[in-house]
Amino acid sequence: MQDKTPSVIYDDNEIVNHSSNAHFSDVLAANLNRRSVLRGSVATSAGVLLGSVGLTACGGDDNNTPSTPSTPSTPPAKELKLSFNSVPHTNADLVTIADGYEVSILHALGDPLHFGDTSWGDKGLETAESYQRRIGDGHDGMYYFGLSDDGKFDAGRSDRGLLCVNHEYVVAPYGLHANGRTVTDGVRPADEVIKEIYAHGASVSEVKRNGGNAMEMVRGSKYNRRIHSETPMVFGGPAAGNAKLVNKLSADGKQAFGMNNNCACGYTPWGTYLTCEENFLNVIGRAEGDDAQRSEAEVVALKRYGLPAGRKNPYLWDSPEGERFQRWNSRVSGAAAKDDYRNIFNTFGWVVEIDPFRPDSTPVKRTYLGRFNHEGAWPAPAKAGEPIVIYSGDDARNEYVFKFVSDAKWDPADVNGGSAAGDKYLNKGKLYAAKFNDDGSGEWLELTHGKNGIDASNPVYPFADQGDVVMHCRLAADFRGATKMDRPEWGGVNPLNNEVYMAMTNNSQRTAENLNAANPRVSNANGQIVRWKEEGGQAGTKFQWDIYVFGSATMLPEGHKNRSENLSGLTAANDFSSPDGLYFDGRAQEHGLLWIQTDDGAYTDVTNCMMLAAIPGEVGDGTKVTTKEGQQTIMGAKPTEDNIRRFLVGPFDCEITGVVVTPDGKTLFFNVQHPGEDKGDFATNTFTSHWPGNQPGITSHHKGHKRPRSSTVVVTRTDGGVIAL
């Protein structure tokens, strides 16, 4: 029979952090109750959006009087002005973009990367084997690397490049199978599972301009490549060769096979792609009664990472007969770890480095960046003679923010160094977890074996070595007292001033009984964003933090359960809900133009998910406010329609995600993930979305198809100018 259960049934909001560590909201509430000021915090001037705030004491005075402006910490940015009119709300099953812009489809699910495979046929009949050479499903994070004529990374080239795109998961899956997902008595057909395995991961494709500023994929390019859930990989860093990675496929614990649920991403200054495994629990199950076969420490670790005994594999990849599929269940079945897949779960949840310029290179799982639900890996701008610094968020409720600092100092001579440069910069360093103190300061808590009680005698978990620490860094962060955060989503580092931003998507479960200053709205369906500024350079261990902007769905009626109070004063021209993707467009380092993307379910009865452009501006002033429930809070200067506008709205049921702009600012790529994910009739090819086949103006082989497909979209200005400005 056909299984109508959605493919992704893993609850990424499930709380597995039961430590007593402070929650971020508790920290800010305590701060305000003591009537303290966040000394030294950074803020935005009244004329710009998304600044942080100089906080005033919040007791006694509940008016909305601005505080005294702080002194800018960096020189003024080049004066910018958004050059497009805001796109209205819409539920159209189209990409609706600002006037003066046009879109084309670069590639979509199932498009062949090479010659010899047929074009995608709109019926789900492509062979499983061919998906090793086709574009995968669930387009998500991505990055553009300029390609020189001699095949090397050229950071300044805009007309030719390599585009790396994540394929997070299989959608519904409407595009992959003829009649959807088949389950018979709890068993999946092997060919369907194999096709889904190949549809995960990432793609590398050569792209070039086709006469104007639009891009097309170069089919048959030697650089075109798929990395999927069975691709051979190796481990790098302190966990490589660890006993807890030993399994039937890797007796020495140094090899990995495949990557899964790759969400956001990052890049390195030497020209490699960092792709991040997020909800890897989607592909792993564990047998009933398996706890009895494990040590006490193993049980603690497995539960902390969300894999209790008896947990069913959501995709049922472990259900077909044969050795090939048994690796998707992390149960004890052999005499020793090398005889079964008990440790296979530990091989996922890492940041994977891919060298797009060497198609035969082996991807490397960089273990020093930690193992958790990696939403992404966002580097600070590299500076000669300083360490490489990479930020990551653990995208689950009540989890942590992490930072990696390399031992090696950046040498620009390592550009184009490939995975050898990765070995140099990413295999040795320090991993930290963030603690947000109640006086507005913050500290990075070092997670190093043998320091601060992180060792075999630890009462939370017995850490055997540094490989064990990075593999179970959630437990190390629990012990050190890191601050629980509300689902850290995408982040970014402003290239103008190195301030770090991270989106906190929403919390619709908040009630009047548990309001606090950081979360001051009942049923916070629309989310907010956090930022911080490092002290003593990007590799420092101290920082200043604040809360600065609130999402709001302004067009819902008063009292609607999905309408959070509009504290930031957003309007119909710039309101948004559930911020998710963030990307700083650092063209020539002249400014930090910020792109905001949404993955929302709270506002979709009014508008589909969207992307906005914002001018983040300089450090300025903040405002203290009191919510209608009487909860005091603080925020950045209210934005205006001059400094944030809605640039586009996506098709029905979709998420807007993955954005990157060419160095000259004239070509923008973004991804549309899971259009039409909710319902479908395979017999008639009728779904809630028919995008991209119905997108006006496209003349390629994507036109006219009925089945919805995740796709990469190219945006250009009709007059040939730069995007947004």
BELVENFEN-V212214 format. One record per helix or strand of 2 or more residues. SS is the DSSP state (helix for helix, strand for strand). FROM is the first residue (numbers start at 0). TO is the last residue. Records with the same first field share a line. If there is no record, write none. Layout:
SS->FROM-TO + FROM-TO
This chain:
helix->23-32 + 128-131 + 189-198 + 242-244 + 279-282 + 289-292 + 295-303 + 322-325 + 336-338 + 343-346 + 366-368 + 411-413 + 417-425 + 465-470 + 472-479 + 511-513 + 586-588
strand->95-96 + 100-107 + 138-146 + 159-166 + 200-208 + 214-216 + 224-226 + 231-235 + 254-256 + 261-266 + 272-276 + 350-353 + 362-365 + 377-378 + 386-393 + 396-398 + 400-408 + 428-435 + 440-445 + 483-485 + 487-492 + 499-503 + 527-534 + 541-549 + 578-584 + 592-597 + 609-614 + 621-625 + 631-635 + 643-648 + 654-660 + 667-672 + 679-680 + 685-686 + 710-716
